[in-house]
Amino acid sequence: MSSEGAGPGFGPGSQSGLLCPEHGQPLSWFCCSERRLVCAACAELGGRCRGHRIRRAEERAEEMRNKIVDQCERLQSQSACITKYVAEVLTGKNQRAVSMASAARELVIQRLSLIRSLCESEEQRLLEQVHGEEERVHQSILTQRVHWAEVLQKLDTIRTSLVGMLTHLDDLQLIVSLAWQKEQEVFERTEEAEGILDPQESEKLNFNEKCTWSPLLTQLWATAVLGSFSGMEDVRIDERTVSPFLELSDDRRTLTFSAKKSKSCADGPERFDHWPNALATTSFQSGLHTWMVNVQNSCAYKVGVATGQLPRKGSGSDSRLGYNTFSWVFSRYDQDFCFSHNGQHESLGLLRCPARLGVLLDLQAQELLFYEPSSGTVLHTHHTPFPGPLFPVFAVADQSISITC
């Protein structure tokens, strides 16, 4: 039992040995106000604890014993609960973790094995196609060689015959030799030689790079590139190029369409004066580059690349994105999506409108790829020998679009 406030003379021992230092009487009462043991004299009307709530010491001790017992029971119950948790729950979770980890490993191995098998099959198929295309071109060239060798031999025979007549016959001999029937024969052979067409360019003699086209390979390649890519390009809009029908945000990443032409926009040689276009400040000449555009607010936009030679003035096709040789763009108008270049528009049957549009430019492979960042789905790819440096290019005719980091 606690002896708090007992004062001098209090110490360890039985309750009967605890005496009040003021009255020398046993401490048989407990003052609830001062929370200390007191004697009967202290608890009387004239004592120091008059008016305080007083209880017998044994009652207070019983109360404290009951509280300690309750606390011990709670601690025992808590210990039992923890012991049960450790023995049953944690053990069960550990077993489930082992089981789930094993299943997860098997799933990873199974899926990667399937992907590996599929990749190996696709690799074999594509390499066979490349080999077949190479053999086809070789065979076409060989056939051409044989054909033109025969033609050359025929022409050489005719020419040798004619040269022999010119060099070995005098005028009379030539006239006698070229009697009417023989003369007709000679000129028929000449006409035959003249009827042989000159060699013409033929696609059959060129290697068709489309033999390596594979949706699976493109999707896996794009996913791998985007998964390992360190970061997006910090693309900003060149305010000198912004159309007067567009408003540029302070961070030079958002373009907002305005039906009214801005009068505060100073004209210059770099600015588009009719179509709602804008070029980025940065151009790319080599390497691999990617950037993303938030397009969820717009139902009419174009995103892609263009050369610096793209004309800026007038309402003609020369300065309209996708209608000339200077620009390659992914475009949306209402629910229609297409890829456009040089006036050729390839419709894209998208099942949903992308909220963000990713652009991947691989100048080593000469490939432009558009994808949906949220799913990694490749929306369109385009292969072409791009001329010169390329700028990210944008157009918007409804609401706004924003370049994202």
C-alpha positions as CSV (number, residue, x, y, z in Angstrom):
1,M,0.0,0.0,0.0
2,S,1.3,3.5,-0.9
3,S,2.6,5.7,1.9
4,E,2.4,8.9,-0.2
5,G,2.3,11.9,2.1
6,A,3.1,9.8,5.2
7,G,5.9,12.1,6.3
8,P,8.7,11.4,8.9
9,G,8.3,8.2,10.9
10,F,6.4,6.4,8.1
11,G,8.2,3.4,6.5
12,P,7.8,-0.2,5.5
13,G,5.9,-2.5,7.8
14,S,2.4,-3.5,8.6
15,Q,-0.6,-1.1,8.6
16,S,-0.6,-1.1,12.4
17,G,2.9,0.3,12.3
18,L,2.0,3.4,10.4
19,L,1.4,6.2,12.8
20,C,0.3,9.8,12.3
21,P,3.3,12.1,12.8
22,E,1.1,14.8,14.3
23,H,-1.1,12.7,16.7
24,G,0.8,9.5,17.0
25,Q,-2.3,7.5,16.2
26,P,-2.7,4.6,13.7
27,L,-3.4,5.8,10.1
28,S,-6.7,4.0,9.8
29,W,-8.5,6.5,7.5
30,F,-8.0,7.8,4.0
31,C,-8.6,11.4,3.0
32,C,-10.0,11.4,-0.5
33,S,-9.4,15.2,-0.9
34,E,-5.7,15.1,0.1
35,R,-5.3,11.5,-1.2
36,R,-3.4,10.4,1.9
37,L,-3.7,8.2,5.0
38,V,-4.8,10.0,8.1
39,C,-5.5,9.1,11.8
40,A,-8.9,9.4,13.6
41,A,-7.8,12.7,15.2
42,C,-7.1,14.2,11.7
43,A,-10.5,13.0,10.5
44,E,-12.5,14.5,13.5
45,L,-14.3,17.8,13.3
46,G,-11.4,19.7,14.8
47,G,-8.8,17.8,12.7
48,R,-6.9,19.0,9.6
49,C,-9.2,17.0,7.3
50,R,-12.5,18.4,8.6
51,G,-15.0,18.8,5.8
52,H,-13.0,16.4,3.6
53,R,-14.4,13.2,2.2
54,I,-13.0,10.5,4.5
55,R,-13.0,6.7,4.0
56,R,-11.7,3.8,6.1
57,A,-8.3,2.7,5.0
58,E,-9.4,-0.9,4.6
59,E,-12.2,0.3,2.2
60,R,-9.7,2.3,0.2
61,A,-7.3,-0.7,0.1
62,E,-10.1,-3.0,-1.0
63,E,-11.0,-0.6,-3.8
64,M,-7.4,-0.4,-4.9
65,R,-7.1,-4.2,-4.7
66,N,-10.2,-4.6,-6.9
67,K,-8.8,-2.1,-9.4
68,I,-5.5,-4.0,-9.5
69,V,-7.3,-7.3,-9.9
70,D,-9.4,-5.8,-12.8
71,Q,-6.2,-4.4,-14.4
72,C,-4.5,-7.8,-14.0
73,E,-7.5,-9.5,-15.6
74,R,-7.5,-7.0,-18.5
75,L,-3.7,-7.5,-18.9
76,Q,-4.2,-11.2,-18.9
77,S,-7.0,-11.0,-21.4
78,Q,-4.9,-8.7,-23.6
79,S,-1.9,-11.0,-23.3
80,A,-4.2,-13.9,-24.3
81,C,-5.5,-12.0,-27.2
82,I,-2.0,-11.1,-28.4
83,T,-0.8,-14.6,-27.9
84,K,-3.7,-15.9,-29.9
85,Y,-3.1,-13.3,-32.6
86,V,0.6,-14.2,-32.8
87,A,-0.1,-17.9,-32.8
88,E,-3.1,-18.0,-35.1
89,V,-3.5,-14.8,-37.1
90,L,0.2,-14.0,-37.8
91,T,1.0,-17.7,-38.4
92,G,-2.0,-17.9,-40.8
93,K,-0.9,-14.7,-42.5
94,N,2.6,-16.0,-42.8
95,Q,1.3,-19.2,-44.4
96,R,-1.0,-17.2,-46.7
97,A,1.9,-14.9,-47.6
98,V,4.1,-17.9,-48.5
99,S,1.3,-19.4,-50.5
100,M,0.4,-16.2,-52.3
101,A,4.0,-15.4,-53.0
102,S,4.4,-18.8,-54.5
103,A,1.3,-18.3,-56.6
104,A,2.5,-14.8,-57.6
105,R,5.9,-16.2,-58.7
106,E,4.2,-18.9,-60.8
107,L,1.9,-16.2,-62.3
108,V,4.9,-14.0,-63.2
109,I,6.8,-17.0,-64.6
110,Q,3.7,-18.2,-66.5
111,R,2.9,-14.8,-68.0
112,L,6.5,-13.9,-68.9
113,S,6.9,-17.4,-70.4
114,L,3.8,-16.8,-72.5
115,I,5.1,-13.4,-73.5
116,R,8.6,-14.8,-74.2
117,S,7.1,-17.6,-76.3
118,L,4.9,-15.1,-78.1
119,C,7.8,-12.8,-78.7
120,E,9.9,-15.7,-80.0
121,S,7.2,-16.8,-82.4
122,E,6.7,-13.2,-83.6
123,E,10.5,-12.8,-84.0
124,Q,10.6,-16.0,-86.1
125,R,7.6,-14.9,-88.1
126,L,9.0,-11.4,-88.8
127,L,12.5,-12.7,-89.6
128,E,11.0,-15.2,-92.0
129,Q,9.1,-12.4,-93.6
130,V,12.3,-10.3,-93.9
131,H,14.1,-13.3,-95.3
132,G,11.3,-13.9,-97.7
133,E,11.1,-10.3,-98.8
134,E,14.9,-10.3,-99.3
135,E,14.7,-13.4,-101.4
136,R,11.9,-12.0,-103.4
137,V,13.9,-8.8,-104.2
138,H,16.9,-10.9,-105.1
139,Q,14.9,-13.1,-107.4
140,S,13.3,-10.0,-109.0
141,I,16.7,-8.4,-109.5
142,L,18.1,-11.7,-110.9
143,T,15.2,-12.0,-113.3
144,Q,15.8,-8.5,-114.4
145,R,19.5,-9.2,-114.9
146,V,18.7,-12.2,-117.1
147,H,16.2,-10.3,-119.1
148,W,18.4,-7.3,-119.7
149,A,21.4,-9.6,-120.5
150,E,19.3,-11.2,-123.2
151,V,18.2,-7.7,-124.5
152,L,21.8,-6.5,-124.5
153,Q,22.9,-9.6,-126.4
154,K,20.1,-9.1,-129.0
155,L,20.9,-5.4,-129.4
156,D,24.6,-6.2,-129.7
157,T,23.9,-8.8,-132.4
158,I,21.8,-6.3,-134.4
159,R,24.3,-3.6,-134.0
160,T,27.2,-5.9,-134.9
161,S,25.4,-6.9,-138.0
162,L,24.6,-3.4,-139.1
163,V,28.2,-2.2,-138.3
164,G,29.6,-5.1,-140.3
165,M,27.5,-4.1,-143.3
166,L,28.6,-0.5,-143.1
167,T,32.3,-1.3,-142.8
168,H,32.7,-4.2,-145.2
169,L,30.4,-3.3,-148.1
170,D,30.8,-0.5,-150.6
171,D,27.8,1.3,-152.0
172,L,27.0,-1.2,-154.8
173,Q,27.6,-4.2,-152.6
174,L,25.3,-2.6,-149.9
175,I,22.6,-2.0,-152.5
176,V,22.9,-5.6,-153.8
177,S,23.1,-7.0,-150.3
178,L,20.0,-5.1,-149.2
179,A,17.7,-6.5,-151.8
180,W,14.1,-5.8,-150.9
181,Q,13.5,-8.9,-148.9
182,K,16.7,-8.6,-147.0
183,E,16.2,-4.9,-146.5
184,Q,12.8,-5.6,-145.0
185,E,14.4,-8.2,-142.7
186,V,17.1,-5.8,-141.5
187,F,14.7,-3.0,-140.8
188,E,12.3,-5.3,-139.0
189,R,15.1,-6.3,-136.7
190,T,15.9,-2.6,-136.2
191,E,12.3,-1.9,-135.4
192,E,12.3,-4.8,-133.0
193,A,15.3,-3.2,-131.2
194,E,13.6,0.1,-131.1
195,G,10.5,-1.5,-129.6
196,I,12.5,-2.7,-126.5
197,L,11.5,-0.4,-123.6
198,D,14.1,1.3,-121.5
199,P,14.5,0.1,-117.9
200,Q,11.8,1.6,-115.6
201,E,11.7,2.0,-111.8
202,S,9.7,-0.8,-110.2
203,E,8.5,-1.4,-106.7
204,K,9.2,-5.1,-107.2
205,L,12.9,-4.3,-107.1
206,N,12.7,-2.5,-103.8
207,F,12.7,-4.0,-100.3
208,N,9.3,-3.5,-98.6
209,E,9.9,-2.3,-95.1
210,K,6.3,-3.0,-94.2
211,C,7.2,-6.7,-94.0
212,T,8.4,-6.0,-90.4
213,W,5.2,-4.3,-89.3
214,S,3.7,-5.9,-86.3
215,P,1.1,-4.5,-83.9
216,L,2.4,-6.8,-81.2
217,L,6.0,-5.7,-81.6
218,T,5.0,-2.0,-81.8
219,Q,2.9,-2.3,-78.6
220,L,5.6,-4.1,-76.7
221,W,8.3,-1.8,-77.9
222,A,6.3,1.3,-77.0
223,T,5.5,-0.2,-73.5
224,A,9.2,-1.0,-72.9
225,V,10.4,2.4,-74.1
226,L,7.8,4.3,-72.0
227,G,8.5,2.1,-69.0
228,S,12.2,2.8,-69.1
229,F,12.0,6.4,-70.2
230,S,13.6,8.8,-67.7
231,G,11.1,11.6,-68.2
232,M,9.0,13.8,-70.5
233,E,10.4,16.6,-72.6
234,D,9.9,20.1,-71.2
235,V,7.9,21.3,-74.2
236,R,6.8,25.0,-74.1
237,I,4.9,27.0,-76.8
238,D,6.8,29.6,-78.7
239,E,4.7,32.7,-78.2
240,R,5.9,34.3,-81.4
241,T,4.1,31.5,-83.4
242,V,0.8,31.6,-81.5
243,S,-2.2,32.3,-83.7
244,P,-4.3,35.4,-82.9
245,F,-7.2,33.0,-82.4
246,L,-5.4,31.4,-79.4
247,E,-4.5,32.6,-75.9
248,L,-1.3,31.3,-74.3
249,S,-1.0,30.7,-70.6
250,D,1.7,32.3,-68.5
251,D,3.6,29.0,-68.2
252,R,3.4,28.7,-72.1
253,R,1.9,25.2,-71.8
254,T,-1.9,25.9,-72.4
255,L,-3.6,27.0,-75.6
256,T,-7.1,28.3,-75.4
257,F,-9.2,28.9,-78.5
258,S,-11.0,32.2,-79.0
259,A,-13.5,32.8,-81.8
260,K,-12.5,36.5,-81.9
261,K,-9.2,37.5,-83.3
262,S,-6.9,39.2,-80.8
263,K,-6.0,42.7,-81.8
264,S,-3.3,43.0,-79.1
265,C,-1.2,40.2,-80.8
266,A,1.6,41.8,-82.8
267,D,2.1,40.3,-86.2
268,G,5.5,38.8,-87.1
269,P,7.0,36.4,-89.6
270,E,6.8,33.5,-87.2
271,R,3.1,33.9,-86.3
272,F,0.3,31.9,-87.8
273,D,-2.2,34.5,-89.0
274,H,-5.2,32.3,-90.0
275,W,-5.2,28.7,-88.7
276,P,-5.3,28.3,-84.9
277,N,-1.8,26.8,-84.8
278,A,1.3,27.1,-82.6
279,L,4.8,25.6,-82.6
280,A,7.0,24.7,-79.6
281,T,10.2,26.5,-78.9
282,T,12.3,23.2,-79.0
283,S,13.1,21.2,-82.1
284,F,14.5,17.6,-82.3
285,Q,17.1,16.4,-84.7
286,S,18.0,13.0,-83.3
287,G,17.3,10.5,-80.5
288,L,14.1,9.5,-78.8
289,H,11.6,12.1,-77.4
290,T,8.2,12.0,-75.8
291,W,5.7,14.5,-74.5
292,M,2.0,14.4,-73.4
293,V,-0.9,16.7,-74.0
294,N,-4.1,17.0,-71.9
295,V,-6.9,17.0,-74.5
296,Q,-9.9,16.1,-72.4
297,N,-11.5,19.6,-72.6
298,S,-11.4,19.9,-76.4
299,C,-13.4,18.3,-79.2
300,A,-11.3,19.9,-82.0
301,Y,-7.5,19.7,-81.8
302,K,-4.4,18.6,-83.6
303,V,-1.1,17.4,-82.1
304,G,2.0,16.2,-83.8
305,V,5.2,17.5,-85.4
306,A,6.2,19.9,-88.1
307,T,9.3,21.2,-89.8
308,G,10.5,24.8,-89.4
309,Q,9.6,25.4,-93.0
310,L,5.9,25.2,-92.3
311,P,4.4,28.4,-93.8
312,R,2.7,30.7,-91.3
313,K,0.6,33.0,-93.4
314,G,-2.7,32.7,-95.3
315,S,-5.7,30.3,-95.3
316,G,-4.4,27.8,-97.8
317,S,-3.3,24.2,-97.2
318,D,0.3,25.2,-97.0
319,S,-0.2,26.5,-93.4
320,R,-3.0,24.1,-92.4
321,L,-1.7,21.2,-90.2
322,G,-1.9,17.8,-91.9
323,Y,-2.5,19.3,-95.4
324,N,1.1,19.7,-96.5
325,T,4.4,18.0,-96.6
326,F,5.6,19.9,-93.6
327,S,3.4,18.5,-90.9
328,W,2.3,15.1,-89.4
329,V,-0.6,15.3,-86.9
330,F,-3.1,13.3,-84.9
331,S,-6.4,15.2,-85.1
332,R,-9.8,15.1,-83.5
333,Y,-13.0,16.7,-84.7
334,D,-16.1,15.8,-82.6
335,Q,-16.0,12.0,-82.5
336,D,-13.8,11.5,-85.6
337,F,-10.1,10.8,-85.2
338,C,-7.5,10.6,-87.9
339,F,-3.8,10.9,-88.8
340,S,-3.1,13.5,-91.4
341,H,-0.1,14.3,-93.7
342,N,0.1,16.1,-97.0
343,G,-3.7,16.1,-97.4
344,Q,-4.0,12.3,-96.8
345,H,-6.2,11.5,-93.9
346,E,-6.1,8.0,-92.3
347,S,-9.2,7.4,-90.2
348,L,-8.6,5.9,-86.7
349,G,-11.5,3.9,-85.2
350,L,-11.0,4.7,-81.6
351,L,-13.5,3.2,-79.1
352,R,-13.2,6.1,-76.7
353,C,-11.9,9.7,-76.6
354,P,-8.4,9.8,-74.9
355,A,-8.1,12.3,-72.0
356,R,-4.4,12.6,-72.6
357,L,-2.4,12.1,-75.8
358,G,1.2,10.9,-75.7
359,V,3.6,11.6,-78.6
360,L,6.7,9.4,-79.1
361,L,9.2,10.5,-81.7
362,D,12.0,8.1,-82.6
363,L,14.3,9.9,-85.0
364,Q,16.7,7.0,-85.3
365,A,14.0,4.6,-86.4
366,Q,12.2,7.5,-88.3
367,E,9.0,6.7,-86.5
368,L,6.2,8.9,-85.0
369,L,3.9,7.2,-82.5
370,F,0.8,8.4,-80.7
371,Y,-0.4,6.6,-77.6
372,E,-2.8,6.8,-74.7
373,P,-0.7,7.2,-71.5
374,S,-3.3,5.8,-69.1
375,S,-3.4,2.4,-70.8
376,G,-0.3,2.5,-72.9
377,T,-2.4,1.7,-75.9
378,V,-0.7,2.6,-79.2
379,L,-3.2,4.7,-81.2
380,H,-1.2,5.1,-84.4
381,T,2.3,4.8,-85.8
382,H,3.8,6.4,-88.9
383,H,7.2,5.6,-90.5
384,T,8.8,8.1,-92.9
385,P,12.2,9.7,-93.5
386,F,11.6,12.9,-91.7
387,P,13.3,15.9,-93.3
388,G,15.3,18.1,-91.0
389,P,14.6,19.2,-87.4
390,L,11.0,18.6,-86.1
391,F,9.0,20.9,-83.8
392,P,6.1,19.8,-81.6
393,V,3.1,21.4,-83.2
394,F,-0.4,22.1,-81.9
395,A,-3.8,23.4,-83.0
396,V,-7.0,23.8,-81.1
397,A,-10.5,25.1,-82.3
398,D,-12.5,24.2,-79.2
399,Q,-11.8,25.0,-75.5
400,S,-8.2,24.3,-74.6
401,I,-5.4,21.8,-74.6
402,S,-2.4,21.7,-72.2
403,I,1.1,20.2,-72.4
404,T,1.7,18.1,-69.2
405,C,4.9,17.2,-67.5
